[in-house]
Amino acid sequence: MSAHLGTTWLGLDLANPLVASSSPMTGEIDRLRALEEAGVAAVVLPSLFEEQIEHEALEMQRLVEYGAGSFAEALEGYFPEMDRYVTTSERYLELVAAATRALSIPVVASLNGTTRGGWVKYARKLQDAGADAIELNVFLIPTDAYATCEETERRYLDLVAAVAEDVTIPVNVKLGPFFSNLTHTARELVEAGAAGLSLFNRFFQPDIDLEELKVVPNLTLSNPGEVRLPLRWVALLCGKVRGSLAVTSGVWSAEDVLKSLLVGADVAMMASALLRHGPGYATTVLRGVSEWLDEHEYESVSQLRGSMCFGSAPNPEAFIRANYMEMLVTYTAPSGT
Ligand SMILES: Cc1cc2nc3c(=O)[nH]c(=O)nc-3n(C[C@H](O)[C@H](O)[C@H](O)COP(=O)(O)O)c2cc1C
């Protein structure tokens, strides 16, 4: 008998632990259907950005102010134009509604921003459009040399609290790895209202154009080895935070999904590998997970989950400093160098 792959994430019952992470792959209904057919258990839609919402609000205000200051004749021509003004956020709400109609797996809408502004109110609209959960991606690069760590983390907490207060569906927070004490921040985020955390957001890394001497924004797909960073941190957080845990960044194979579960994640999220290999790749990964569980005589994903988190791994010190010095001093360069 095959192992039971079911898991619970953010309070949602999922058929298996593979979630399609937010990316252009989840932005069209046809591709979403293909992902569901290939077996992914939930999808996170591409983000709606704070900048988009705020820009639209400003544009709308500008149009209204312009209209209010116009003559009646001008207004006649103005209102139809307003009707035609279908905004990015409206299109996003339509995508959420269409996705929830088209799919029977949970659909997670994604909000992406850093400040506690009017845009936060969109969480409620996403819920009303049918989203099963919201992922809040806080892409915050602190640049103020006078802002303390506490102030910076307070921004996260305020934002999470503002979104979580506004909705009844679960809010998953997608974080970067750069915190003074992630274990403490993670606990506080859950207390502020996060139902789960996704580790880690992958910040795009700008490059430098040597000829033009310009900073070049640059987004590349992840590499498989990148999964080790979230694996370590999920292992360290497992059992210390009450919310769900998801591994994102560098999940490329069935092995990566299995390792994510072993360190205590409820799900593993995949974006780059699906973009590279197409939606059908999910079937290959899930088959690999199933086969490994059967070969190793596990009855279910829940039997495996967390058995190698920091509190239960046979050698937990390896997640922190153990063997660190030894590894460095005994390193031998690859032959030929
Ligand atoms: C082309 C591309 C677009 C992405 N767009 C979003 C986005 O809109 N919102 C978001 O939260 N993450 C976005 N991501 C990040 C992914 O959801 C994911 O967290 C990250 O790529 C690491 O996972 P991976 O190694 O499976 O790619 C994007 C990634 C890629 C490659």
The ligand as an SDF file (V2000), in Angstrom:
LIG
                    3D

 31 33  0  0  0  0  0  0  0  0999 V2000
   10.3230   34.6430  -12.2490 C   0  0  0  0  0  0  0  0  0  0  0  0
    9.9520   34.6130  -10.7970 C   0  0  0  0  0  0  0  0  0  0  0  0
    8.9010   35.3970  -10.3450 C   0  0  0  0  0  0  0  0  0  0  0  0
    8.5590   35.3830   -8.9870 C   0  0  0  0  0  0  0  0  0  0  0  0
    7.5030   36.1550   -8.5620 N   0  0  0  0  0  0  0  0  0  0  0  0
    7.1760   36.1500   -7.2450 C   0  0  0  0  0  0  0  0  0  0  0  0
    6.0970   36.9380   -6.7680 C   0  0  0  0  0  0  0  0  0  0  0  0
    5.3910   37.6180   -7.5140 O   0  0  0  0  0  0  0  0  0  0  0  0
    5.8340   36.9040   -5.4340 N   0  0  0  0  0  0  0  0  0  0  0  0
    6.5570   36.1340   -4.5580 C   0  0  0  0  0  0  0  0  0  0  0  0
    6.2690   36.1310   -3.3590 O   0  0  0  0  0  0  0  0  0  0  0  0
    7.5850   35.3750   -4.9890 N   0  0  0  0  0  0  0  0  0  0  0  0
    7.9090   35.3730   -6.2970 C   0  0  0  0  0  0  0  0  0  0  0  0
    8.9510   34.6070   -6.7280 N   0  0  0  0  0  0  0  0  0  0  0  0
    9.7210   33.8280   -5.7500 C   0  0  0  0  0  0  0  0  0  0  0  0
    9.2650   32.3710   -5.7110 C   0  0  0  0  0  0  0  0  0  0  0  0
    7.9310   32.2570   -5.2660 O   0  0  0  0  0  0  0  0  0  0  0  0
   10.1510   31.5300   -4.7870 C   0  0  0  0  0  0  0  0  0  0  0  0
    9.9450   31.8880   -3.4400 O   0  0  0  0  0  0  0  0  0  0  0  0
   11.6270   31.6600   -5.1020 C   0  0  0  0  0  0  0  0  0  0  0  0
   11.8630   31.6560   -6.4980 O   0  0  0  0  0  0  0  0  0  0  0  0
   12.4190   30.5240   -4.4620 C   0  0  0  0  0  0  0  0  0  0  0  0
   11.8930   29.2690   -4.8160 O   0  0  0  0  0  0  0  0  0  0  0  0
   12.4950   28.3620   -6.0090 P   0  0  0  0  0  0  0  0  0  0  0  0
   13.8690   28.0230   -5.6500 O   0  0  0  0  0  0  0  0  0  0  0  0
   11.5760   27.1940   -6.0720 O   0  0  0  0  0  0  0  0  0  0  0  0
   12.4360   29.2060   -7.2490 O   0  0  0  0  0  0  0  0  0  0  0  0
    9.2940   34.5900   -8.0740 C   0  0  0  0  0  0  0  0  0  0  0  0
   10.3440   33.7940   -8.5580 C   0  0  0  0  0  0  0  0  0  0  0  0
   10.6700   33.7870   -9.8870 C   0  0  0  0  0  0  0  0  0  0  0  0
   11.8080   32.9250  -10.3570 C   0  0  0  0  0  0  0  0  0  0  0  0
  1  2  1  0
  2  3  1  0
  2 30  2  0
  3  4  2  0
  4  5  1  0
  4 28  1  0
  5  6  2  0
  6  7  1  0
  6 13  1  0
  7  8  2  0
  7  9  1  0
  9 10  1  0
 10 11  2  0
 10 12  1  0
 12 13  2  0
 13 14  1  0
 14 15  1  0
 14 28  1  0
 15 16  1  0
 16 17  1  0
 16 18  1  0
 18 19  1  0
 18 20  1  0
 20 21  1  0
 20 22  1  0
 22 23  1  0
 23 24  1  0
 24 25  2  0
 24 26  1  0
 24 27  1  0
 28 29  2  0
 29 30  1  0
 30 31  1  0
M  END
$$$$
